[in-house]
């Protein structure tokens, strides 16, 4: 069985001069593209932002995002499949949280950047 070929792409990390560039695998780039694609939706950004410091159920997330619970549930299913959120059963309801602190940091930076764009 042939080993799977892993293409690598050099990326300038913005590190000070003298530092080397970091190589990214195709799998890493694909995962990042998927995550960024899912973040390109206002409803999902609102729900993820609400989850940055709390665990919330579908009804609460729908209220925060301004959509119906069925719509919120569909968005959460996509986020869950991409590994961005985790849902845990709590009795009859499912409570969601962010997968990890990396997503929290990404959201914070993206919205900090957006704040600078809209306030300048």
N, C-alpha and C positions, 0 to 999 in steps of 0.2 A: 504494500500500500504506500503510495507516494506521500511524503510529508507535505502538509499544507504550507504553501509559500506565503510568507508574511512580508508584504511590502512595507517599507518604512519611508516616512516623509520627514525631512529635516524641517524644524520649525524654529524660528528665532524667538527665544523666550523673553527677550527684552532685558536680559541680565547684563550687568556691567561688562565692559570690554574685558576680554581674556577668558570669559566663561565659554564653555562649549554649547552647541545647540543640542536640544533634546530631540530624540527621535520618537515618533509616534507610530504605533502599529495601525494597520487598516482597521482592526477591531476597535481600537480606541477612538479613531476618527469617526467611525460609524456610530458608536455609542454617543459621542458628543453631538453629532448631527441629529440623531434621534431626540436627544434631550432638548437641544435648541429648537427643534421643530415643535415639540410638545409645549415649549414655553412661548411659542408664537401665537398664543391664544389668550385673549383677555380674561375669559372665564377661568381658565386653568391657572393663570398667574394670580388672580384674586384668591382662588382656593389654596394654592400653594403658599401664598403669603400668609394667609390665615393659619396655616399649619406650621409655620416656622417656629412657633413657641407653644403650640397646643395640639392636643389630640381631639379631633372633632368628628361628629357623625355626618352623614349625607345631608340630612335636613338642615343642619346648622351651616354647612358649607354652601348649600344651595341658597340659603338666605343671604349669606355674605356675598356670594357671587351674583346675586340677582337673577337666579334662574330656577327652573322647576327641579325638584329632587331627581326626577328621571334623567334630566340633562346632566346634572351634577354627577350622578351615578355613572353615566356613559363616559364622562371625562375622567372620572376616577379609575374606571376600568383601564383606560389607555395609559394613565399614569402608573397604575399598578403593573401592567404588563411590561412597561419600560423600566421598571425597577426604581421609580422615583418616589413612590409612596408605598406604605405598607398598611394593610387593613387587618384589624384584629376584632374578632367577635366579642361583644360585651352583652351577653344576654341575647335579646332579639335584634340588636342593632350592631352595625359594624363601625368601629372607630378608626379613623385614619390618622397617620402621622407621616412626616417626611422620612425617607429612607435613611438619610444620614446628614451630618453637618456640612458636607460638601455642597449639597443642594441648597441648604440654608445660606451658605456663603455666596453661592452663585446668584441667588435671588437678591440678596442684600446688595451685592455689587451692581447687578443690572439695574435695580431700582435707584440706587445712589447715582449711577450714571444718568439714568432717565431724569432724575431730579435736577441735575446740573443742566441737562439739555432744555428742560422746560422753564427753568428759572433764569436762564441767561438771556 
